[in-house]
Amino acid sequence: MSFTDEIFAIGEACLYIYLPKNAKKKKLNNNFLEKKLGTVATTRKLTIIKKLINRMD
């Protein structure tokens, strides 16, 4: 399976994914990850992550 433009990196307890353009149309999505990894997956836009971090400060 080809993941054109999609980049990922494995963290200690998470997987970081860069999905340029429309993430909903990408092959490397939550459904794919859940099936391959046997776990629940969720995604958040970087802007949302930044807002959550700001709320914790």
C-alpha positions in Angstrom: 0.0 0.0 0.0 1.4 3.4 -1.0 1.1 6.4 1.4 2.0 9.3 -0.9 2.7 12.5 1.1 1.8 10.8 4.4 4.5 10.8 7.0 4.5 9.1 10.4 6.8 8.7 13.4 6.5 6.3 16.3 6.5 7.8 19.8 6.7 6.1 23.2 3.0 5.7 23.6 1.6 7.3 20.4 2.0 7.6 16.6 2.5 11.0 15.1 1.1 11.3 11.6 1.4 14.2 9.1 -1.5 14.1 6.6 -1.2 17.1 4.2 -4.4 18.3 2.5 -7.6 16.4 3.2 -7.0 13.8 6.0 -10.4 12.2 5.4 -9.3 11.0 2.0 -6.0 9.5 3.1 -5.3 5.8 3.2 -3.4 6.1 6.5 -6.5 6.8 8.6 -8.1 5.7 11.9 -9.8 2.7 10.4 -6.5 1.4 8.8 -4.5 2.0 12.0 -7.1 0.3 14.3 -7.1 -2.8 12.1 -3.4 -3.0 11.7 -2.4 -2.1 15.3 -5.4 -3.7 17.1 -6.1 -0.6 19.1 -8.4 2.4 19.2 -7.2 5.4 17.2 -8.1 9.0 17.2 -6.8 12.0 15.3 -6.6 15.7 16.0 -5.6 18.7 13.9 -2.5 20.5 15.1 -4.5 23.7 15.8 -6.7 21.7 18.2 -3.7 20.2 20.0 -2.3 23.7 20.5 -5.6 25.0 21.9 -5.7 22.1 24.4 -2.1 22.8 25.5 -3.0 26.5 26.0 -5.9 25.5 28.2 -3.7 23.4 30.4 -1.3 26.4 31.1 
